[in-house]
Structure formats: C-alpha cells, structure tokens
C-alpha cells in the first residue's frame, strides 16, 4: 500500500477521500454528534482524530497556531500514541464543539470557552489526545485481528500499519471496519519506553508552506466578488466627531463610505483605495486624556482595596518591631509590537454568515460575529485562521465585528485589514503594574519574611471580559507565590481601572511579577554581601528542579559570581509547570543603550514532546522580552498609544541579536508549558547584569539607564 504524503498543498485539507474512522479525545460521546464533518456514509465516533481510507491521519487541533508550533506538537502526541507515520499526518483547525474547551483556562479564569493562552495547550490536551489515539489504535488492532483470526492483544501499530508476527495492514484498509466496532471505556496507553515519536525534534508541519509563502493567513483569503475594507476608530470611550465626505469620495476605486458613531470605514476595489479614502476623509474623533498612569497606580497602592493572593506563615508577626528592606518596581503599559495587523473576512450568503479570522478565542469571536450580523449563532461559521504573531494579540474582536457589518451593508464578501497605525492605536496593551516588595533578612543570611503588594490592570481576564461584554473581575495571577522557601510570605493585589485598553500578552502578569521578584532577590543578596547564585540556592530547598535549572544555566554560561564589575546576571522562575534559569551578559554602551550579548537558558519543561519546538519558544520568548524591555514605551494620547513606524521604535538589528544557548534538562515529570518562560526571566537577568557591572539598578520597564539610580 502506498502511503499518502503530506505536502504544503494538502496540509490543511486532511482526511482525503473515504474517511473511515473518527475518534474523540475524551470519553466516547454517544449522545453528542461529532463537530467534524465527514463526507457521505462516513461513520462518526467522536471529535478529534480522523483516519482516511488512503491512510492519512488528520488531527483536529483546538488551539490556534500562533507560531508556537502547537499544530505540530499536538499532532505529534496523537501520532505517537496511534503508531502512525509522521509523513502521513495532517492537521485541521477544530470546529466549534464542547469537546475543545481549554480546561486549564476554564479553571483558572472561570470561563467555558476555547482559549489559546497561558502556555496551556500541551498541558490541557496531551492526555485527552493520547486517550483518543489509544482508542483508535485498539480499534484498528481489533479490526485487523478479525481479518487474521488472531487475538487483538497480540497486534500493535507501527509506522501507519497494524502488525502481527510478520503480517501488516495499512490503517486505511481497516479504518472502516474499525469504525463499526465498540471502543473500550478506558483505553490502555503506551508505556514511555514504547513511544517512538514523542521526544524527537520532528519537522514542523507548517514550516514548508511558511517557508515558500503558500501558508495562508486571514489577509490571504480570496472570495468571488470580494471587496476590501479599512477603518479608523475612535479612542476608548470616544466617538466620531466629523470627517470630509466629499474628499473621501474623490478616491479612485472607492466603493462606499460607512459612518458609525465609533468608526469611519471605507470599502474599495483594493485595500489601498479604501485606506486612501479614509486618509482623504480625515476623520476627527473625541476621546479622554490618559493622564499619568504611574501616578494613578501609586495612589491606588496607597488607598486601594487590598485582596490577598497568597499567604504562608504570619508576615505581620514575623516583621513586628522590625524595618524590612524594600524596593518598588514598575512596568509601564507594553504594546505587542505585532507584525500582523488585525484582519477578518466576512461573507453573508443564503442566510448564513462565514467569517475567517485569526483569533485566540474562536467561540467568543463567533458570538461577536452573530451579534454584529443580527443572526442566530447556529447560522454562523467561523474559521479560526493561524496567527502570524505569537505575542498574544489575537484577542481583539473589532476587526471581526466591523467586517461583518461591512459585508452586511455591501451585500458582498469583505476583507478588512487595519492599517498599521490604526492597529497600534487600538492595541490592547499589557497592563501596567506597580510592585512594592519588602523582605526581612534573618540572622543566618536567609530571608525570614517576604511581602509583595501589586497594583495593576488585568491582562487575560480583561481580554476575556471584553469579549464577553462584562467588567473584568480584577488582576488574576496564576502563580502569585515566589518559588523560594521563605517561612512567612504575603502577596496582596490591588486592581485598578486605567484609562487605556489592556489585554493579554504572552507571559502574562507573571512576567512582571517575576521581574520584581528576581530583581529584588538580587538586591537583597548584594545588600547582605552574599553571592547571588548561592543566595538563591540556599532558599530553593523546596524547589529542586528550579535549583537544578539555574545551576545549569550558571555553569554553562560561566557564572563569575556577579561581583561588582561583572557583566553577568541571573534570574529563575517556575511557571506553567516548567522551570527556567537564565544567565544574561549585558552592558550599557556609550550611547546609553543596553546591549545584551549573550543569553544562556536551562529549561526543565518536564516530558518534552518536541525539543525543537521548545528551543524555538524559549529563544523567541527571550527576544520578545528583550524588545519589551529596551524599546521605549509609547506616548499615550486620548487613551491610545501613539503609532510610530517600526524602524523608529528602537528594535535591535539582526547583527545586534544576542547569542542564545538553550539547555533542556531531562525530566520524566508531566509536560509543562514553555511559551511564556523566556518572557518571565529576561528582564530581571539583564537588570541584574547591569547592576553588577555599573551599580545602576533598573527598576522600571522598559529600561531607561539614564534615569536609573
């Protein structure tokens, strides 16, 4: 039997002709129909795994591909448990359905929806994927065993075949027979030593198409009779005050102008014509002053409502009559610096609405599209497209709702893309955070009591709340406690409304808290005349995996003790079930800009599915965090970040990118998340290196060496 080959052409087609077997990740649903859509006479058993009669295996992936490689990682888990050939694996974005909910985000943020965020994809779907694949494997073995008149327990799968004592049959040949069998309630999973694909750096399924430009993003969608849209939007809480209709209509290629209270849109035969028409129309909007955000958080720190986030021991009693050491850190609102502008394509035909959009919240996006169209959700089909930027910017719904309104108004399919300046103006930035850290040293040189008080605006919670059209419930920290074994710990939070729009960013609020924690630990070590690495290790007795990670980074990086005059700094963190240690080599140049020349990371992410993906995520996260740390914060006008050209923002040139080394620490522990790890430790490691080399302590993000004490 000749196996079908996955190419860039059929990557997202999947299935092939004559699909024979569909399997669910979770327990076999006998009462719920599968959300997958097989062709005529194709039996349906579940929601996630499909085996075609030509042997191709298609995995329906619930999580959005944002460049993190999750289409490859989750498919690799399924292929390994199933015993499939990697070259015969295809993927497709999962359609709507209750089986695709992210259980970890649902638990932490009290929502029932699909969300790609928080480094949760493997953690949320590894086990159900393995159960689905194991179920399919058992059914295939049973079908083949019937043909051969042998026991199914004596059969196994390997490379896309069912095998038994020299005999073999391709998956496709027995898929339809397997579909007629009753699956086991509790499928037996492969033992670790029997896995052949998990743990290998297999090639990414999406890489060939991305390399030659054939991979399709939202703006690549083309439909018959389609026209193009652009838009200018009012600031948060603002409205459209006026524009020149006459000048706008002079633009050649313009189809129509659309006027709404909060935006002015243009439709054209090309996107360029639509956008130029808006420039000619020169819309004017009203908004409110952003004010001094840092001063606002300072006032809230003093007078806001305090909510306990974590407590161990009795901090008040431990510090009674003492004066703890203290420092305050600040992270300014941080833009996503996205390369892909928000976009959506909408088509209304035959009483149904179709939407193509890059979104990390597809279920909520579908609801928003239905509201904008004034149609029942049952008449809406949303196709979640991959996102060309892994910063966490795929939570906005404005492009979707405006594209739907434009399609409804024009009666034609509409492709809407926001202009770069508009996208920057309306970016839901990572919220600001002010962090007051205090600690009381003990006589043995350790820390006996620790307190963190945080005030800021929510991130992921704000994005979800905005999509659900409700008020955010406040700052939510999934990991509020420090990793160190302090006898007494108190972490408090104060939520604050800010006059700007905030949202989720890769790394979350935990990245800002880690900046303050690891910077303050370094300050304490130096104040107590302790060597920073030994100081940390002495308080990581309850976190041996983290201690091993930072020791590995220090050893590989050639840690010199961090004495005054050194240009090395350390930081470590435990997030998403993973652990990371980082050594940074950094200096301040003659131009007073920070220069990071080398980064050495050691990562314990538990049982790693694909080492190549992990390395890519750590490297990409470190570089994203470096940009967030050194690119100056934008000026805010009327509640919006002022747009600036990419070339004018201070990004590092290619030749300035630091050398990055990533060591993966072997572990048999459950798989952890990695996407946000690099963003947590970069800023404190660099700040600690600068403090060692220059004596300047950088307590504000983004860094401003000129203002450092």
N, C-alpha and C positions, 0 to 999 in steps of 0.2 A: 504494500500500500504506500503510495506517495503522499507524504505529509504536506499540508498546505503551509505556505511560508508567509510570515507577516512582513509586509512592506509598508512604506510610507503611504501608499495608495489605500491599502485596506486596513490600516491601523485602527481607525475608529469605526470601520464598518462592522467588523466582528461577525460572529455567527456563521455566515456563509449559508449555502443552500441546505435545506433539510435539517434544521436544528432538531436534535433528538432528545436532549436532556437539560433541564433547568433545575438548579438546586439552590436552596436558601442558605444564608449564613446561619440563621438562627434555627430554632426548632421548626420542624416541618409544618407550615401553616395549612391546615385542612379547611379552615373557614375563610381565609383571605386569599383572593386571587393574586397572582404574581403581577407586579407592576411592569415586568418585562413584556414585550410584545412579540411573541414568536409568530412565525408565519402560519398559514392554514395547516391544520392537522398536527401541529407541534404540541406535544404534551407539556404541561406546565406543572412544576412541583414547587417552585419557590421564587426567589427574587434576585439571586446574585451570580450564579455560575451557570454558564451555558456551554454545552458540548455539541458541536455540529457533526453531521454525518460525514463531513470531509475531514474530521479530526481536529479542527481548530477549537480551542478553548477560549471563551470570551468571559472576562470578569467585569461585572458591572461595579464601578467604583463610586461610593457615595461621596467621597471627598473631592473638593475642587483641586485641580492641578494648578499650583501657583509657581511652578518651577522647583518645588521641593522634591519632585520625583515620586510622589505618592502613587501615581498610576502604576509605576514600575514596582514600588515596594509592596503594595497590597497584592498585585498580580503575582509577584514572586512567592509570597506566602501561600497563595492558593495553588500555584503550580507545583510547589514543593510537596505539599500535603497530598495533592492529587496524583503526583507522579507523572506530570505532563512534561513535554519537551518545550524548553523555553522559546525556541524558534516558532512554536505553534501557538503562542499566547497572544491574544488581542485584548483590548480594553474598550469600554464604552462608559460614558458618564451615566450613573444610575438615574433612572427617572424618579418621579415622586413616589413615596411609599413609606409607611411607618417602620419598615424594617431597616431603613437607612439612617435612623436618628443617631446622633452622636451622644452616647450615654454619659461620657465624662463631662462634656459641656453642659448637658442637661442636668447632671447632678450638681455641678459647681455653680451654675447660674440660673437654676430653676426654670429651664425652658424646655419645650418639646418641639425641637426643630433640628434640621440639618445645619451644622456649623463646621467650617474648616478653620480652626484657630487653636491656639494654646498648645501646639505640639502634641496633639491628641490622636492623630489619625491611626498610627500603628497601635497605640495603646487601646484605642476604642474598638478596632476592627480585626486585630490579629486573631483572637480566639474565635469569634464567630466565622471568620473566613476559613480557619483551619477546620472547624466543625463542618462547614458546608462542603469543603473539598474532600474531607474524610468520608462524608456520607456518599458523595458521588463516587469516590474510589471503591467503596464497599459495593455499591450497586453495580458498577462496571464489572467488578470481580464476580459477583453473583451471576450476572448475565453470561459472562464468558464461561464460568464453571458449568452452567447448564448446557452449553454447547459441547463442552468437553466431557461431561459426565464425571466431574471431579468435585471435590469439596472447595467451596469458595474460600475457606480459610487457608487453603494451600496456594491460592493465587495472590499475586501482587501486581502493582503497576510500576512501569519504568519507561521514561522517555516517550510517553504517549501511547504505550501499549499495555494490555493486560498480559501477564506472563505466567507460565506454569510449566516447569520441567522441560524447557526447550521449545515449548509452544508459545505463540504470541498472536494477539489480535489487536488491531488498532482501536482506539477509543471510538472513532466514528462508526465502526462496524457493529458495535454492540450498544451504541448510545440509545437507540430507540427501544431495544429490548430492556435495557436498564431502566428506562423511564416508566415501564409498566410494573416494576417491582415496588414493594413496600419498603421504605427506608427504615433503618434502625432508629430507635428513640435516642440512644446515646452512642454515637459512633466512636470507635477507638482511634485515637490519634497516633501518628507515627512517633516512635521514640526518637530522641535527639540524634542518636548515632545513625539512624536510618535516613536522615534528611540529606539531600544532595545539593539543593539549590540555595536554601537559606544560609547566609553567611558568606556567600560569594558576591563579588563585585560585578554582577551581571550587567550588560549594557542596558541603558535606559530605552524603554520602548518608544519614547517620544523624541529621542535625540536625532535620528536620521532626518525626520521631517523638519525639525527645528534647524538643523544644520543647513539644509538646502532651501529653506524658506517656504516649504509647502505646508507646514503646520498652520492650521487656521485658527485665528483669533476672531473676536467679535467683529472687528472692523473689516475682516476679510470676507464676511458673509455677503453673497450677492443673490438677489432675487429678481424675478421678472418685474418690470415696471417700477423698480425701486428708485426712490429719490433720497436726497441726503439732507440731514438737518444739523444745525448748530444753534447754540443758545447762549444768552447772557442772563445771569441770575442775580437776584437781589441778595445783599448780605443777610445773615441770620436775623430774623425779626424785621427786615426791611421790606420795601416794596418798590415797584417800578413807578418813577415819577414822570417820565416823559421820554420821547425819542422823536427823531425826524423820519416820519413815514415816507415822505417824498424822496429824501436822499437814499433811503434803504431800497426803495423800489427801482431806483436807477441802475442797480447792479444787474449786469447781463447774466442770464442763466438762473435768475431768481424765479421760484415758483410761487411762493407766498410768504407773508409775514404773519406770525401768530403772537397775539398780545395777551398776556395773563398778568394777574396782579403782582406775581413774584418773579416773572421772567419774560423775556422777549426772545422769540425763536424765529428762525428763518429756514425755509425749505428751498432747495435748489437742485438743479440737474447734476451738480457736483457739490462736494462739501466745500470746496474753495469758494464757489459762488455764494453759498449760504452764509459762510462766515464773513466774507467781504461785505455782504449786505448789512450784517449787524454792525460792522465797523462803520459803514457809511451812516447807519441809522443813529449811532452814538447814543445809546440808551443811558438814562440817568436814574440812579437808584438812591433811595434813602436808607440809612442804617443808624446804628448807635455806636458811640465811642467804646473802644475796647478797654480803655483805662489802663492802669498799672496792675498787671496780673500778679506780679510778685508781691506788691504791697497788699493786694486783696488777700492772698494766701497767708501773709504774715498776720493780718488782722484776724483771719479765721483761726490761725494757730493759737492766738491768744484768747479768742472768745467763742470759738465754735463748739458744737456738741461733740463730745468725745465718745467714741464707741470702741470697746475693747475688741481687738482682733486675735490676740494670743496672750496667754499668761501662764507662767510656770513659777512656782515659789511665791514669795511675798516681796516684791520690789520695794514697796514703801518701807517695810520693816528693815530690809537689808540696807537701805540708804539713810535711815533715820539718823540725824545728827551729823551727817557727812556731806561733803560737797563733791558730787561726781564730776568727772571730766565731761565736757560737752562740745558738740560741733553741729552746725546746721548746713545742710546741703540743699541745693535747688536744681531742679530740672525744668527748663523752660519748655513751652509747647513745641513739639517736634514734628515737622512735616514729614510725609512719607517719601518725598523725592522720587515719585513714581515716574517711570519712563512711559508706561502705557496709560493714556488718558481714558477716563471712564467712557464707555460706549454701550450702545444697545441697538438691536434691530427688532422692529415690530411689524407684524403683518396681520391684518384682520381680513378674513375671508370666510364665506359660508357660515357666518355666525360664530366663528371661533377665532381666538387670538393666539398667535405664536410669537414668542419672544426669545431672542438669542442674546445672552448677556453673560459677562464674566462676573460671577458673584460667589461669595463665600457663604451666603445664606439663601440658597435657592428656593426653599419653601416660603420664606418671608418675602422674597422677591416676587414670587408668583402671586402671593396675596396682594402685594402692592400694585402689580400689573392689573389684576382683576378690579381693584378699586378704581384705578385710573381709567379703565375701559368701561366701567359700569356694567360688568358682566359677571356671571357666576364663575367661581373658581373651577368648576368642572368643565368650563369651556375654554380654559387657558392651558396652553402647553408652553412650558419654559425649558429651554435647552441650555443647561449650565455649560458655558464655554470655559476653556482654560484661561488663566490669567497670566499676563506677561510680566508680572512684577510680584515678588514674594514679600513685600513689605507689610502686607495686611490691609491694603487699601480697598479690597473688594467687598466692602460692606455698604457702600452708598447705593441708594435706590433712585436718585434723582434722574439719572440717565434713562433708567427703565421707564419711570412714570411719564417723563416728558416724551420719550419716543412713542409710547403708547398713545398719548394724546395727539401727537403729530400724525400718527397713522390713522387714528380715528377721524381727525379733522380733514386730512387729504384724501382718504379713501385709497391710499396706495401704501405699499411697504416703505418704511422709512429706516434709514441707517443714521443714527445720531452719534456723533462724537464730540466731546467737549474740547474746545480749544485749550492748548497748554496753559495759558494764563487763567482761563476760567477754572480749569481743573485745580490749579494751585490755589486760587482764591477760595475755593469751596472744599478744600481738603479737610477731612475730619482728623485733625492732628492728634498725636499722642498728648494726653492732657498734662498740664504742669503738675509738679509735685514739690512740696517743701517738706524736708525731713529733718527733724530735730533728734539727734542721737545723744544719749548720755550713758555713761558707764562708770562703775566704781571698782577700781583695782583692789585686789586682795593682797595680803602680806606676802603670799608666795609668788607674786608676779602675774597671777592669772586675773581674770575678771570675775567678780563675785555677783555683780548685778548689772543688768543691761536694760535700757529702755529706748524704744523708738516711737516717736509720735509723727504721724504722716498726715498731711493735709493736701488734698488734690481733687481733680475731677476724674471721673471713671473713664475707662477705655472700652473694653469689650462690652461691658454692661451698658455703656452709653450707645454703642452701635446697635446692640440688640433692642434696647428700649426704643430708640428712634425708629427702627424698623417695625416695632410693634405699636408705635404711636402711644407711648406711655412715658412717664417721667422715670429717669434712672434711679435705682434704689441706693446709689452711692458707690464709693470705691470698694471693689472686691479684690482681695489679694488671695490667690490660691495658696501661696506659700509665704505667709507673713513672718514666721519664726526664723531667727538666724540659725545656721547649721551648727553653731558652737555650743558646747556643753556648759552654759552659764547656769549656776544654781538658781538665780532669780532673773526672770525675763518678763518684760511687759511691752506689748506692742499695741498702740492705740491708733485709730484712724479718725480723721475728721473730713467728711465730704463737703465739697464746696462747689457751688454753681460758679461758672466762669463765663464771661461774655463772648466766648468763642465756641465753635463746634468741635467737640473732641470725639475720639473713637479709638478703635483697636489698632495697635501696631504690634508687629512681630516682637516677641519678647515680653509684651505686656507691662503692667505696672511693676512686676517682679524685677525687671531690668533696672528700673530706677531705684528700687529699694536695695538691690544688690550693690549698686554704685555707692550708695551711702554707707551700707554695712561694711563693705570691703575697704572703702577709703578710711572709715573711722577705725577699723581694726588696725590698719597700717599706722594711723596717727597714734593710737594707743601704744602700739609696740615701740614706736620711736620715743614717745613721751616716757615710757618705762625703761628705755635703753635696752630693749630686747630685740633680738634678731627676728625680723618679720615672719620668716618661714617657721622657725622653731616656736614662736609665739602662737601661731595658728595651730600647728600640730599638737601642741600641748593642750589645746581645748577642743580637739576633734576626736576625743576618745570614743564618743558615741556615733561617729560617722567615719568608719574605717575606709569606706570606698572613696569618700571625698578626700580624706587624708592621702590615700594612695595616688589619687589623680593629681593633686597639687605637688606631691613629691616627685611624681614622674615628670611633670612639666618643668619643675625646677632643675631636676637632674639633667634632662635632655637639653634644656636651654642654657645650662652652665651658670646657674644662680651663684652670684658672688657675695651673698649676704646682705645686699642692699644698703651698705653703709653709705654715709654722705659722700657724694661724688660718683656713685654708681648711676648707671642709666637703665637699671632693671627694676621692674615692679611685678608684684604677684597679685593674683585675685583668684577666688574659687567660689563655686556656687553649686547648690543642689536644687534642681528644678525638673519638673515633668518626669520624675522617677529616674533621672540621669544626674551625673556628677561631672564637673569640669574644673580643671585647674589651668591657669593661663599665666605664662611669663611674657611680659612685654618689654621691648627695648625701645626707649623713646627719649627724645631730646627736644629742646627748643632752639630753633635756628636763629640766625642773625636777623631774619625778617620777622621774628617773634611768632612764628607759626610752629605748631607742634609737628615733629617729624617722627613717625613710627617706622622703624627699620626692620623689626623682626617680631614675630609672634609665635610662641610655642604653646600649643594646647594639648592637654591629655584628657581624654574623654572616656568615662565609663557609662555607656548607654545600655548596659545590660546585654541581653541576647540580641545581637545586631543582625538585621535582615540583610542589608546590603551595605558593606563598608564604603563603597564608592559614594553612595548617596549620603552617608553620614559625614564623610570628609567634605563633600560639596556643601552641605548645610552648615557645617562649622565654619568653613572658610568664608562662605557667603555671608553668614551672620556676623562674623568678625569685621568684614569690610563694611557691611551696612551700619554696624555700630560705630565704626570709625568715622564714617560720613556724618552720622548723627552727632558725634562728639566734637568734630572740628569745623563743620560748616556752620557759619553764624546763623543764629535764629532769625527768622524773617521779621520784618516790621509788620505790626497789625494795624489795619485801618478799617474802621466800621465793623469790627468783629471778624475780619478776614485777613489771612496772611497776604501781604503784598507779593505779587508774582515777580519773579526775576528770571532771566534766561539761565539755562543750565550752566552755560560757560561762565556765568558771573557769580556762581554760588560758592566757589572755593573748593570744589571736589579735587581729590588727588588725581594727578595724571598717571597714566599706566606705569611710567618708569618710577613713580613715587610709591607705588603699592608695596607694602612691606612683604618680606619673605615670610611665608606661613608654613609651619610644620604642625601636623596633627597626628598624635599618637592615640590609637584606640586600645584601651585597656580591656583585655579579655575578661568576660564575665558570663556566668550562666544564669544570672538573675533575669527576671522578666524584662522585656524590651521597654526602654524609656523613650521619651521624646527628645528631639535634638534641635528642632528648627530655631528655637529661641535661645539656646545655650550661649552662643557666641555674643549675642547682644547683651547678656547679663554681665559678663566679666570683662569686656574690652575696656570700657571707660574707667573702672577702678584700677585695673592693672596699669593703664597708661598714666593715670593721675599719680599712682604710687611711684612709678618710674620717674616722673617729672619731679616729685617731691624729694626723691633720693638724690637726683642729680643737681637740682637747683635750689632746693629749700622752699620752693613755691608750692603751696597746697591749693590744688584746683578743686574747689568745692561746688562749682556751678557747671551745668551742662546747658548748651555746648561750652567747651572750654574757651576761656579768654585769658591767656597768660599775662597780658598787660595789667589785668585787674586783680591777679592772684596775690594774696598776702605773702 
